[in-house]
């Protein structure tokens, strides 16, 4: 007798999480669970208890018995200490711009819960339970995307998380925007009254930029694979030279990612056809050097993973509470420089892939370079060919999206501003870099979706020009799948619905690459 299988939960217990764990939570394919292990919960409680004892003994703790930021010299009367966390998230309620989408909010909540679960933030178990409940019941704070300089962490956007656990502001719940207090009541949760350091612990960290970086990493990884498959389609459609990707050739330039791209191209282009002798000896760079362009992204990804996952698994608020040594450690772990660097670098590598595909399309639609295919890959023949324009506008749109992606690659991290009375006088801009990276990915995915239309059309037309054309099994299966999703373009038609359909499939990563 078979038993139903359930997804393995992502457990928050202070042990190391991966980018894939965060993304699985963000997509709701795995549930979240806060560890119930007595040792874990005792460790969390130990930090909170030490902080409480320190307060009773009149200890001076930044953000607990003092004001925030430049106001750290202002001592808070003990009878007002309990009100301070409420003031912190209240006055930081000044976000603007678009609201983070549900996937992004879940990633943010996961990143914050992962950091607080390290046991160095002096928070109560009750706060972690409340954050777990937001993920479990999908009660998602409405978080404006703009307003963080990336040190002292993501203060303004995370203030919306702090407010929600206290039953204030708004959430997305049950398919509608509603007051947080109503949603908490619906799932059986009671709004919290934050303990002295808990507002600071929620807000003074890198959770927004880190959550967004986890999502960006996975999307970039898929873009690299899809761009390689599309390059194979374009080489074949334009009667290019598959021998540019020879194994011996690539063995002598030992970049592992570049070699992997060349190997995938060799596999996709494997067929029993001899090399052509009637075309130029060397294809243009956008085809011949595709492994060198996509390979930069492939080689960067492992390094980016290290930066993102180290940040994800760090205690990154301030001050930190050492529950074993019973010390309060004042520092700057809220600084998001590693995520800023990762996102600035990643968006550049991704935008270069968009540019590569844009150049490949420019060759494919041009009769001077596509080796016998019709202009703009139009499928119309006879007299009607004169009034049909095929992929002319698609190529223009691809060029526009590529240009915008390239424009977004200006590094955000070099635009540090001195803020907050020069207390925050060097900041990371990591959240801006992460948002830029997601925008570059959005534009590049649009380029990829358009290239899927071009691949379907180009391979079909090449098959008519060269009836003996043979595809490798992998490429044949991919072409068949595209044929089932996109009708061949004989007569001009609006392609926006095709594009959006393919974008959905692309973002669901339906193609095994």
N, C-alpha and C positions, 0 to 999 in steps of 0.2 A: 504494500500500500504506500503510495507516494504522499508526502506531506508538503504543504505549501512552504515555499522559501520566502524569507523576509530579508530586506536589505540590512546589512550589518550597520549598526549606528556608528556615527562619528562620536567617539567618547572624549569628553573634555576632562582630563585628569592630570594635566601638567606635563604629559609626555608629548613627543614631537608629532605634529600634524603636517600633512603635505598639502601642496596646492590642490591636488585632486580631492582631498577631503573637503576643503572649503568649497570647491566648485560643485561637488556632489550635494552639499548642503544648500548651496545657492540655487541649484536646479530642482531641489526637493526630491532627489532620487535616493537619498539616505537621510535618516532622521538624526537629530542631535540628542545626546544624553550627557548629563553631568554625572560624573562618577559618584557613586554612593559609597565607595570604599572608605571605611572609617579613617584610615591613615591619611587619605587625601583631604577629607573634610576637616580632620583635626589640624592639619597643617594650615589650611585656609583660616580656620578659627584662631589659630595660635598668633598669627600676625595681627588680626583684628583685636584680640584680647590684649596683646602687648601695647598696641596703640592706645587702647582705652585706659590701661593702667598708667601709661605715660601722661595722659591728659589729667588723670586724677592727681598725679604728682607734679602738675604744673610744668610739664615739658614744653619746650618751644618747637613746634613742627610747622614747616612751611605749608601754607594752604589749609592748615587745621586750626592753628591758633594765631595765624597771621593772615593778612590780605594776600591777594594773588598777584603774581608777576612783580611789577615795579612796586606794588603796594606791600611787598614782603616785610617792610619795616614797620608796618602798622600792626600793632598787637590787638587781638580781638578779645574783648572781655569774655570770661568763661561762660557767662549766662547767654552770650550771643553765638558761641561756637556752633551750636546745633543748627543755626539758621544759615550758616555760611554756604554749605553745598547748594541750597536752594537759590541763593543769590548768584552762584557761579553759573548754573545752567540757565537762569533767567536772563541775566544781562548778555549772555552769549547767543541769545535767540535772535540773530541778525543775519541769517543765511539768505541767499538769493539764488536765482538761476533755476534750472530745471530741477525736478525732484528725482532723486535716485530711483531707478526702477527696482521692482521686487528682488530680482536676482542680485543686484548690487547691494541692497540693504541687508539681505541675508548674509552675504559675504562679509559685510562690515560687522554685523553682530557676531559672526563666527570668529573673526579676527580679534574683536575686543574680548570675547569670552575666553579665547585661547590665551591671550596675554594675562588676563586676571587670574586664570587657573594656574599660572606659574607659582603663585603663592607668595609673591613679593609686593603686593599692592595694599595690604592691610585692610582688605574688604571682608565683609561678612559672607558666610555661605548663602544667606538669604538673597543677597544681590546677585550672586551667580545663578541661583535658582530662578530668579526673575528673568534674567537674560536667557536662560535655557527655555523658559516658558514662551518667550517671544518667538524663538525659533521653532519650538515644537508646535505651537498653535498658529504660527504664521501671522503674528501680530507685528506689523512692520511699520516702524516710525517713518513719518514723512520727513525725509532729510533733504534739504536744499543742497545742491552740488557745490555751490560757490561760497567762499568765505574763509577758507583755511590757507594759511601760509606754510603749513607743514612743520611747525615748531612754534610754540609749545604743543606739538601734536595737532590733531584735527579738532581743535576746541569748539569752533562754532558748529560744524555739522554733528559732532558727537553730543553737543548739548541737547539735540533733539532726541537722542537715545536716553540720556539722563532724565529728561523731562517726562518721557513716556513711561519709564519704569516707576515714576512717581504719579502717574495718572494724568499728566498734563500734555497739552498740544494734541496733535492728530496722528492717526495711524491709517494704514491701508489694511483692512481686515474684511474677509468675506466678500471680496470684490467691490468694496466701497470705501471711500474716505470717511472717517468718523472720529469722534472724540476718543482719545486714548482711554479715558476712564470707562467708557461704555464697552470697549473691546476687552479691557482687562476683566471687567465684571462678567462678560459673556464667557470667558474661559476659566472663570473661577479664581482669578488672581486679585490680590488686594494691592493698591498703590503703596509703594514703599515710602518711608521717611528715611532719607539717606543718613547714614552715620557720618561722623565728621570728615573723613577723607574720601568718602565714596563718590562724591560728585567729581572731584579731581581725578580719581582713579578711572572713572568711565571716560572722561573727556580728554585727559592729558596723555594722549597716546596716538599711535599711527594707524589706527584701525581702518579708517576710510581709505587712505592711500594703499594700504596693504590688501584690503579686501578687493579693491578695484584692480590692483596689480595681479592678484591670483586669477581673476577673470581674463585680464588682458593676456597673460601668459598662455593660457589654454587656447585662446582664439588665435594668437600668433603662431602657435605650434601647428594648428590645423591649416592656417594660411600657407605656411611653408610647404606642407605636404600637397595641398591642392594646387599651388603654383607650379610645383614640379610636374604634377599630372597634366596640367594645362599646357605647360611647355612641351611635353611629349606630344600632345594633340597638335600643337602649332607647328612643331617640327615636321610631323607627318603631313598635315594639311598643306604646308607650303613646300613640300618635297625637299625638306632640309636634309642635312647630313648627320645621320645618327652616329657616325664614327667619331664625332667630336667628343663623345663621352666614353671613349675607350678606357678600359681598366688600367692598362699599362701607363697611359698618359696621366691618369689621375693618381697613380701610385707615387709619382715623383713630386707631387705637391701635397704633403700629408696633413691637410686640414680635414679632420674627421667628418665634419658636417658637410663640407663640399664634396668629399668622397661619397658620402651617403646619398646626396642628391644625384650625383652622376650614376651611382649604382641603380637608383630607382628609375632614372631615365633609360638606362640600358635595359632594364627589365621590361619597361613599358614599350620600348621600341624594338624589342627582339622580334624578328620575323625571318622568313626564309628569302627575303628579297636582297639581291646584290646591291652594292652602292651604285648610285647613279653617276654617270660620267658626263652628262649633258648640261650640268649646272656648275656654278662657280665652286671652286675648290673649298673655300671657306665661307660658311654662313656668316651673316652679320652678327654683331656682338650680342644682341638681345637673345639670340638662339644659342650661339656657340658658348657664350660666357654665362649662361643661365645657372650652372652649378656654382659659379664663383659669386653670383649675386645672392641667390637663395641660400648658398652655403654660409654666408656671413650670418644670416639669421639663425640657421641651424647650429652653427658653432657658438653663437651667443647664448642660446637658450639654456644650456646647462649652468652657465655662470649666473644668468638671471635667476634661475631656480634657487641657487644657493643664497643669493641676496634676499629674495622674497621669502623663502622658507625660514631663514634665520630671523628675519624681522617678525614673521608670523609667530614664531616660537620664543619670542623675547618678552621679558617684562619691560615695558617701555613707557611707564608713567613716571611721575616725579612728585614727591620723593618716593624712594622704594623703602620697604620695611623688611629688614632682615629678622625673620621670626626666631631663628636659632641664636644668632649673636645678639639679638635684642638691640639693634641699632637702626637709626633712621639715616638713610643715605641720600643726600641731596645731589642730584646730577642732572644730566640732560638727555636721557634715553628717549625722550619724546621726539628727538630730532630725526627727521625722515630722509636723511641724505642718501642712504643706500637705495631706498625705493625710488627717490628722485633720479638717481643715476641710472637705475635699471629701466625706468620708464622712458627717460629721455633717450637712452640708447636703443631700447626696443622699438620705439616709434620710428626712429631713423632707419633701422634695419627693415621694418615692415614697409615703410614708404618707398624704399628702394625696390622692394618686390613689386609694389603697385606700378612703379615706373618701368620696370622690366616688362611687365605684362602689357602695359600701354604701348611700349615700343614694338612688342611682338604683334599686337593687333594692327599697328600702323603698317607693318610689312604685309600682313595677311590680307588687308582689304585693298592693297595697291597692286594693280596689274603689272607694274614695273618690277615687283619683287616677289609676287606670290606664285610664280611658275605655272601660269596657265589657268588660274581661277578667275571667275568673272569679277568685274569691278565691284567693290564693296560687298562681295560674297552674295550678291543678289541671285536668287534662284529663278528669276523670270527669264524666259527665252523668247525668241522671235520678236515680232513687232512690239510686244508689251515690255520688252527689256528697256525700251527707251524711257518709259515713265516710272520705272521702279528703281529704288535707291538702296535696297538691302540694308546693310548695317552702317550706312553713312552717319546717321545721327547717333547710333550707339557708340561709334568710335569717338565722336565729339564729346559725348557724356563721359566716356572713360577718361578722356584727356582732362576734362574739367575736374573729375573726382581725384585724379592723380595729382593735378596741380595743387588742389586744396590739401591733399595729404602731405605733399612735399612742403607746402607753406607752414604746416603745423609742426615741423620738425625743429624749429628754433627751441633750444633747450630751456625749459622752464627754470631749471636749477640755478642758472646764472643770473636770475632776476631777483635775488634776495633783496628784501626791503627791511629797513630798520623800523620796528613797530613797538608799540606799547611803551612809550617813554624810554626807548632805547634799551629796554630789558631784553626784548626779543630782537637783538640787533643783527643777527645772522640767522636766516631761516632757510628751510630746505626747498620750499615750493613743491614738495613731493606729490601733494594731491592734485595740483594743477598739472604736473607732468603725467600723472596717471590718467586724468581726464583727457588730456591731449592724446595720450596713447590710445585710449578707447575710441576717440574720434578718428584717428588715423586708421585704426582697425576697421571701423565702420565704413569708411571710404574705400579702403582696400578690399573689403568684402564685396562692396558694390562693383568694384573693378573685376573681381573674380567671378561674380555672378554674370556680369556682361560677357566675360571671356568664356563662360560655359555656353552661352548662346552662340558665340563665335565658333567654339569648338564643335558644337553640334552641326552648324552650318558648313564649316570648313571641311570637316571630315566627310560629310555627305557629298559635297561638291568634288572633293578630291577623288572619291570613289567613282564619280561619273567621268572625270577626266582620265583616271587610271583604273579601269575596271578590274585589273588584276591585283589591286591593292590588298595586302594582307595585314591584319592587326594582330598584335600579341593578344593572348587570352585576356589579360588584365585590361588592356585598352579597348578590346572588343566589347567586354562586359560594360565598361564605363560608357562607351558610345551608345550601346543599346539602352542603357538606363537614361541617358540624355534624350535619346529619340522618344522614349516613353513620356518624358516630361515636357518636351518642347516640340511643337510642330515645325516641320521644315518651312522656311520662309520663301514661298514662291512669289506671292503678291505682298507688297508693303503692308505692314500692319503695325499698330502700336505695340511696343514690346515691354511696356512698364509692368503689366501683370505677370508676364513671364519672368521678368527680373525679380519682382517681389517674391514670387513662388520659389525661385531658385535661392534667393537670400534666406528664406525660411529653412529650406533644406540644408543649405550650407551651414547655417548657425546651429542646426541640429546635428551636424556632422554625419549626415546619412551615408556618405561615401566612405567605404573602407579604403584607406590610402596607405 
